[in-house]
Amino acid sequence: MYPLLLQLRPAVRAEAELVGHADPKVHTELRVGVSADGGVERRRFYWSAQHPDPRSALGFGARTLHCEGTDAPQVYEFPSEPALTWLDDADGPLRSDGHVARIEVLRYIPLRRLTYRLHDEPGLPASVIAKVKRTGGLNRAATAFLAVHQAASRRRVDAPRVPRLLRLDPPRHVLHLEELPGAPLNVALDGLDLSEAMEQLGTLHRAVHELDVRDLPQRRTTADWLQDARHAATQIGLFVPAAAREAEAVRAGLERTAPEYVRPLFCQGDFLPGQVLCDPGGWSVIDFDDSRYTDPLSEVAALYAALPRELGLPPDLGEQARRTYLEAYARRAGEPIDPSRWHWFLVLVQLTDLAKRLIKGRAAAGDAESLLARLTGTRENVLG
C-alpha cells in the first residue's frame, strides 16, 4: 500500500498547499484491488477539498484530484466533475432560466451526487432540497421517495414525517424534494435531554421500519451481507497487511454463524443522526435514496455502533445513549432483540465500517488491529 501512497503524495501535497488557506473540508477515497501478480493495485482515487466560496456565483468551491486505475491524477474545479460531466451544462441542474441558480450546497460527494438547497425555482416552493445523480441512482431515489411518502400517508396515525417528492427532471439529472423543518439530531442534541432524545430516536426508528412501503425493488439478504463481509475483509487486508489474518478470521466466523433469513422490514438505508431532523413540531427522517427491505437489525446495529462517534459523546454518555435508544426501539417493536442475530450484525457492521474508514482515509493508526482484536474476542468485548 505504501508505494501507492507515495505515487499520489506529490499531487495531493501540491493541492493541499494550494487550498490550505481556505480551511477546506477534505473528502478522500482510495479503492484498491489485487493485481494480476498478486500485489496491490490502485483502482480509483480522489482527494477533494471543499469550502464556502463567496467569490463564486454558486457560493461553493471544490478542487478534486481524481484518477482511475493507474492514470495520472487530474484536477477538477467545481462545478467541473469527473463523472457528473453535465453538472454545469447550460441547461443543467445548476441553471435556472439560463442563469446560475440560487443554491446552497449541502453535500458534494465526488463522482456520485450533489445535494443543495434551491431557492426561487419557478413552479416550486420558495426553498426546496435538490439532489443530482446519474440516471440509475436518480430513478431509484425518486421511486423510493415517492413510495415512502405514500406509505407514511396511508398510515396517517403515528407515522414518521418524511419529505415529498416535488419534481423529477431526468434530462437535467435532478429531483426536487420538500424541505422539512428542523436541525439534524447531531446538531440539535446540545439543546435536548440526551435520554429523552434517545428514547424518541428509538421509537422513531422502529416507526420507520413499520412502514408498508410498496413498489420498492431493493432487497438485501444474508447472502448480500456476507458478500459485504468478504469485500471488507479483502480491503482491510490490502490496506493493513498485518491485520489480514484477523480480518479473514472475522469474515469466516460470520460465514459459519450466519443467521436464518427473517421477514425483512423497510429500512432507510443509512439511518444516522444526520438523517433525523429535530423540530418542536415533530421529528422527520430524510434521505431515503438507499432505502430497501432487509433485516431491520442490520440498521439498528449500524446506528448503535455509530452513535457515540456521530454524536460526539464520551464513553459513559455514549453507552447511555446506546442503551436508551435500543430499549426504546425494542419497546416499540413489542419484542426483545434476538441476541444471536444482534451479535452477528454488530460484528458485521463494525467490520464493514472499518473497511469504509480505511478506504476514505478516516481510520487512525492502530484502529484496524484494536477493533479486530475485539471482534475476535468474546461477545462482551464486541463494543468494548
C-alpha positions as CSV (number, residue, x, y, z in Angstrom):
1,M,0.0,0.0,0.0
2,Y,2.8,2.4,0.9
3,P,4.2,2.6,-2.7
4,L,0.7,3.6,-4.0
5,L,0.5,6.4,-1.5
6,L,4.0,7.6,-2.4
7,Q,2.9,7.8,-6.0
8,L,-0.1,10.1,-5.0
9,R,1.6,12.2,-2.4
10,P,3.2,14.9,-4.6
11,A,-0.1,15.7,-6.3
12,V,-2.0,15.7,-3.0
13,R,0.7,17.8,-1.3
14,A,0.5,20.4,-4.2
15,E,-3.3,20.6,-3.9
16,A,-3.2,20.9,-0.1
17,E,-0.7,23.8,-0.3
18,L,-2.9,25.5,-2.9
19,V,-6.1,25.4,-0.9
20,G,-4.7,25.3,2.6
21,H,-5.6,28.9,3.3
22,A,-9.3,28.2,2.7
23,D,-9.6,25.8,5.7
24,P,-11.3,23.2,3.4
25,K,-13.3,20.2,4.3
26,V,-11.5,17.3,2.7
27,H,-13.1,14.2,1.3
28,T,-11.0,11.4,0.0
29,E,-11.3,7.8,-1.3
30,L,-8.7,5.2,-2.3
31,R,-10.0,2.0,-3.8
32,V,-7.6,-0.8,-4.3
33,G,-7.6,-4.4,-5.6
34,V,-5.4,-7.4,-6.2
35,S,-3.2,-7.1,-9.3
36,A,-2.5,-10.0,-11.7
37,D,0.8,-10.7,-10.0
38,G,-0.8,-10.8,-6.5
39,G,0.2,-7.3,-5.5
40,V,-1.9,-4.3,-4.6
41,E,-3.1,-2.0,-7.4
42,R,-4.9,1.3,-7.4
43,R,-8.5,1.1,-8.8
44,R,-9.7,4.6,-8.1
45,F,-8.6,7.7,-6.1
46,Y,-9.9,11.1,-5.3
47,W,-9.0,13.9,-2.9
48,S,-11.5,16.7,-2.8
49,A,-11.0,20.0,-0.8
50,Q,-14.3,21.8,-0.4
51,H,-15.2,25.1,1.2
52,P,-17.6,28.0,1.0
53,D,-16.6,30.5,-1.7
54,P,-18.3,33.9,-1.7
55,R,-16.5,34.8,-4.9
56,S,-18.2,32.0,-6.8
57,A,-21.7,32.5,-8.2
58,L,-22.6,29.2,-6.5
59,G,-21.2,30.2,-3.1
60,F,-19.2,26.9,-3.1
61,G,-15.7,25.8,-4.2
62,A,-14.1,22.4,-4.6
63,R,-10.9,21.2,-6.2
64,T,-11.0,17.4,-6.8
65,L,-7.9,15.4,-7.6
66,H,-9.1,12.2,-9.4
67,C,-7.7,9.3,-11.3
68,E,-9.0,5.9,-12.4
69,G,-6.6,2.9,-12.3
70,T,-3.0,3.9,-12.8
71,D,-3.8,7.1,-14.8
72,A,-2.1,10.3,-13.7
73,P,-4.3,12.3,-11.3
74,Q,-6.3,15.2,-12.9
75,V,-7.7,18.3,-11.2
76,Y,-11.4,19.3,-11.5
77,E,-12.5,22.6,-10.2
78,F,-16.2,22.6,-9.2
79,P,-18.6,22.5,-11.0
80,S,-16.3,20.6,-13.3
81,E,-16.7,17.0,-12.3
82,P,-15.1,13.7,-13.3
83,A,-18.3,11.7,-13.5
84,L,-21.2,14.1,-13.3
85,T,-19.9,15.7,-16.5
86,W,-23.1,17.6,-17.3
87,L,-23.3,19.3,-13.9
88,D,-22.7,22.8,-15.3
89,D,-24.3,22.4,-18.7
90,A,-26.2,25.5,-19.9
91,D,-29.4,23.6,-19.3
92,G,-28.1,21.6,-16.4
93,P,-29.3,21.3,-12.8
94,L,-27.3,24.4,-11.6
95,R,-29.0,26.7,-14.0
96,S,-32.4,28.4,-13.9
97,D,-33.9,30.1,-16.9
98,G,-30.4,30.3,-18.4
99,H,-28.9,31.9,-15.2
100,V,-26.9,30.4,-12.3
101,A,-29.5,29.1,-9.8
102,R,-29.7,30.4,-6.2
103,I,-28.3,27.4,-4.3
104,E,-26.6,26.4,-1.0
105,V,-24.5,23.3,-1.4
106,L,-25.3,20.9,1.4
107,R,-23.2,17.9,0.4
108,Y,-21.0,17.0,-2.5
109,I,-19.7,13.5,-2.9
110,P,-17.4,13.5,-6.0
111,L,-18.4,11.1,-8.8
112,R,-21.7,10.3,-7.0
113,R,-24.1,13.1,-6.0
114,L,-24.7,16.7,-5.2
115,T,-27.3,17.9,-2.7
116,Y,-28.2,21.5,-2.3
117,R,-30.9,23.9,-1.2
118,L,-32.6,25.6,-4.1
119,H,-34.3,29.0,-3.9
120,D,-36.9,30.6,-6.0
121,E,-37.2,27.9,-8.7
122,P,-40.3,28.6,-10.9
123,G,-43.1,26.2,-10.1
124,L,-41.7,25.1,-6.8
125,P,-41.9,26.3,-3.2
126,A,-39.5,29.2,-2.2
127,S,-37.0,26.7,-0.8
128,V,-36.6,23.0,-1.7
129,I,-33.9,20.3,-1.5
130,A,-32.4,19.2,-4.8
131,K,-30.4,16.0,-5.5
132,V,-28.3,15.5,-8.5
133,K,-27.3,12.0,-9.5
134,R,-26.6,9.8,-12.5
135,T,-29.6,8.3,-14.2
136,G,-29.8,5.0,-12.5
137,G,-29.4,6.4,-9.0
138,L,-31.7,9.3,-9.7
139,N,-34.6,7.0,-10.8
140,R,-34.0,4.7,-7.8
141,A,-34.1,7.6,-5.4
142,A,-37.3,9.1,-7.0
143,T,-39.0,5.7,-6.7
144,A,-38.0,5.4,-3.1
145,F,-39.1,8.9,-2.0
146,L,-42.4,8.5,-3.7
147,A,-43.1,5.1,-2.2
148,V,-42.1,6.1,1.3
149,H,-44.2,9.2,1.3
150,Q,-47.2,7.2,0.1
151,A,-46.6,4.7,2.8
152,A,-46.5,7.4,5.5
153,S,-49.6,9.0,4.1
154,R,-51.5,5.7,4.2
155,R,-50.5,5.1,7.8
156,R,-51.7,8.6,8.9
157,V,-51.5,8.0,12.7
158,D,-48.1,7.7,14.3
159,A,-46.3,7.8,11.0
160,P,-42.8,9.4,10.7
161,R,-42.7,12.6,8.8
162,V,-40.9,12.2,5.5
163,P,-40.3,14.6,2.6
164,R,-42.5,14.7,-0.5
165,L,-41.1,14.2,-4.0
166,L,-42.0,17.5,-5.7
167,R,-40.4,17.1,-9.1
168,L,-38.3,14.6,-11.1
169,D,-36.4,16.1,-14.0
170,P,-34.4,13.3,-15.7
171,P,-32.9,15.3,-18.6
172,R,-31.3,17.6,-16.0
173,H,-30.4,14.7,-13.7
174,V,-32.1,16.3,-10.7
175,L,-35.0,15.6,-8.3
176,H,-36.6,18.2,-6.0
177,L,-37.9,17.4,-2.5
178,E,-39.9,19.1,0.1
179,E,-37.7,20.8,2.7
180,L,-38.7,19.8,6.2
181,P,-38.1,21.9,9.3
182,G,-35.6,21.2,12.0
183,A,-31.9,20.7,12.7
184,P,-30.1,17.4,12.3
185,L,-30.0,15.4,15.6
186,N,-26.2,15.6,15.8
187,V,-26.5,19.4,15.8
188,A,-29.7,19.8,17.8
189,L,-28.6,17.5,20.6
190,D,-26.9,20.3,22.5
191,G,-30.4,21.7,23.3
192,L,-32.0,18.4,24.1
193,D,-32.1,16.0,27.0
194,L,-30.0,13.0,26.0
195,S,-32.2,10.3,27.4
196,E,-35.4,11.8,26.0
197,A,-33.8,12.3,22.6
198,M,-32.5,8.7,22.5
199,E,-36.0,7.4,23.5
200,Q,-37.5,9.4,20.7
201,L,-34.9,8.2,18.3
202,G,-35.5,4.5,19.1
203,T,-39.3,4.9,18.8
204,L,-38.9,6.9,15.5
205,H,-36.5,4.3,14.0
206,R,-39.0,1.4,14.7
207,A,-41.8,3.5,13.2
208,V,-39.8,3.8,10.0
209,H,-39.3,0.0,10.0
210,E,-43.1,-0.5,10.3
211,L,-43.9,1.5,7.1
212,D,-45.6,-0.6,4.4
213,V,-43.6,0.7,1.5
214,R,-44.7,-0.7,-1.7
215,D,-43.2,-1.0,-5.2
216,L,-39.6,-0.8,-3.8
217,P,-37.5,-3.4,-5.6
218,Q,-34.3,-3.1,-3.5
219,R,-33.7,-6.1,-1.2
220,R,-30.7,-7.2,0.9
221,T,-30.4,-10.8,2.1
222,T,-27.9,-12.7,4.3
223,A,-26.0,-13.5,1.1
224,D,-25.6,-9.8,0.4
225,W,-24.3,-9.1,3.9
226,L,-21.8,-12.0,3.6
227,Q,-20.6,-10.6,0.3
228,D,-20.1,-7.2,2.1
229,A,-18.1,-9.0,4.7
230,R,-15.9,-10.7,2.1
231,H,-15.2,-7.4,0.4
232,A,-14.5,-5.7,3.7
233,A,-12.1,-8.4,4.8
234,T,-10.2,-8.2,1.5
235,Q,-9.9,-4.4,1.7
236,I,-8.7,-4.4,5.3
237,G,-6.1,-7.0,4.4
238,L,-4.9,-4.8,1.4
239,F,-4.7,-1.6,3.5
240,V,-3.3,-3.2,6.6
241,P,-1.5,-6.5,5.7
242,A,-0.6,-7.1,9.4
243,A,-4.4,-7.4,10.1
244,A,-5.3,-9.6,7.1
245,R,-5.4,-12.8,9.1
246,E,-7.6,-11.4,11.8
247,A,-10.0,-9.8,9.2
248,E,-10.3,-13.1,7.4
249,A,-11.0,-14.9,10.8
250,V,-13.8,-12.5,11.5
251,R,-15.2,-13.0,8.0
252,A,-15.0,-16.8,8.4
253,G,-16.8,-16.5,11.7
254,L,-19.6,-14.6,10.1
255,E,-19.9,-17.2,7.4
256,R,-20.2,-20.0,10.0
257,T,-22.7,-18.3,12.2
258,A,-24.9,-16.5,9.6
259,P,-28.5,-16.3,11.0
260,E,-31.5,-17.7,9.3
261,Y,-33.3,-15.3,7.0
262,V,-36.2,-13.5,8.6
263,R,-39.0,-11.5,7.2
264,P,-37.5,-8.2,6.0
265,L,-38.8,-4.8,7.0
266,F,-38.4,-1.5,5.3
267,C,-35.1,0.3,6.2
268,Q,-34.0,3.8,5.4
269,G,-30.6,2.5,4.3
270,D,-28.3,5.0,6.2
271,F,-30.1,5.8,9.4
272,L,-27.7,8.1,11.3
273,P,-28.3,11.2,13.4
274,G,-27.6,13.5,10.5
275,Q,-30.6,12.0,8.7
276,V,-33.1,12.9,11.5
277,L,-34.4,16.5,11.7
278,C,-35.5,17.7,15.2
279,D,-38.2,20.3,15.3
280,P,-40.6,21.3,18.1
281,G,-43.4,20.3,15.8
282,G,-42.1,16.8,15.4
283,W,-39.1,14.9,14.1
284,S,-38.6,13.9,10.5
285,V,-36.5,11.4,8.6
286,I,-34.8,12.3,5.3
287,D,-32.5,10.8,2.7
288,F,-34.3,7.6,1.5
289,D,-32.0,7.3,-1.5
290,D,-30.6,3.9,-0.4
291,S,-33.7,2.5,1.3
292,R,-34.5,-1.2,0.9
293,Y,-36.1,-4.1,2.5
294,T,-33.8,-6.1,4.8
295,D,-33.3,-7.5,8.3
296,P,-34.0,-4.4,10.5
297,L,-31.3,-5.4,13.0
298,S,-28.7,-4.6,10.4
299,E,-29.7,-1.0,10.5
300,V,-30.3,-1.0,14.3
301,A,-26.8,-2.4,14.8
302,A,-25.2,0.1,12.5
303,L,-26.8,3.1,14.4
304,Y,-26.0,1.6,17.8
305,A,-22.3,1.2,16.9
306,A,-22.1,4.7,15.4
307,L,-24.0,6.7,18.0
308,P,-21.0,7.8,20.2
309,R,-19.0,8.8,17.2
310,E,-21.8,10.5,15.3
311,L,-23.0,12.5,18.4
312,G,-19.5,13.2,19.7
313,L,-20.2,11.6,23.1
314,P,-17.7,10.5,25.7
315,P,-17.7,6.7,26.6
316,D,-20.0,6.9,29.5
317,L,-22.6,9.0,27.8
318,G,-22.2,7.0,24.6
319,E,-23.1,3.8,26.4
320,Q,-26.1,5.5,28.0
321,A,-27.3,6.8,24.6
322,R,-26.9,3.3,23.0
323,R,-28.8,1.6,25.8
324,T,-31.6,4.1,25.9
325,Y,-32.0,4.0,22.1
326,L,-32.0,0.2,22.0
327,E,-34.5,-0.2,24.8
328,A,-36.9,2.3,23.2
329,Y,-36.6,0.5,19.8
330,A,-37.4,-2.8,21.5
331,R,-40.4,-1.4,23.4
332,R,-41.9,0.0,20.2
333,A,-41.3,-3.4,18.5
334,G,-43.1,-5.2,21.3
335,E,-40.4,-7.9,21.5
336,P,-36.9,-8.4,22.7
337,I,-33.9,-8.2,20.5
338,D,-32.7,-11.7,19.3
339,P,-29.3,-12.0,21.0
340,S,-27.6,-14.2,18.4
341,R,-28.7,-12.1,15.4
342,W,-27.9,-9.0,17.3
343,H,-24.3,-10.1,18.0
344,W,-23.9,-11.2,14.3
345,F,-24.9,-7.9,12.9
346,L,-22.8,-5.9,15.5
347,V,-19.7,-7.8,14.2
348,L,-20.7,-7.4,10.6
349,V,-21.3,-3.6,10.7
350,Q,-18.1,-3.0,12.6
351,L,-16.1,-5.0,10.0
352,T,-17.6,-3.2,7.1
353,D,-17.4,0.2,8.7
354,L,-13.6,-0.4,9.3
355,A,-13.2,-1.1,5.6
356,K,-15.1,2.1,4.7
357,R,-13.0,4.2,7.0
358,L,-9.8,2.8,5.6
359,I,-11.0,3.5,2.0
360,K,-11.9,7.0,2.9
361,G,-8.8,7.8,4.9
362,R,-10.7,8.1,8.2
363,A,-9.0,5.3,10.2
364,A,-6.3,6.2,12.6
365,A,-3.1,4.2,13.1
366,G,-3.9,1.0,15.1
367,D,-7.6,1.2,14.6
368,A,-7.7,-2.0,12.5
369,E,-5.7,-4.1,14.9
370,S,-7.6,-2.9,18.0
371,L,-11.0,-3.4,16.5
372,L,-10.2,-6.8,15.0
373,A,-8.8,-7.9,18.4
374,R,-12.2,-7.1,20.0
375,L,-14.2,-8.8,17.2
376,T,-12.2,-12.0,17.5
377,G,-12.8,-12.0,21.3
378,T,-15.8,-12.7,23.4
379,R,-19.3,-11.3,22.7
380,E,-18.9,-9.0,25.7
381,N,-15.9,-7.3,24.1
382,V,-17.6,-6.6,20.7
383,L,-18.2,-3.0,21.5
384,G,-15.7,-2.5,24.3
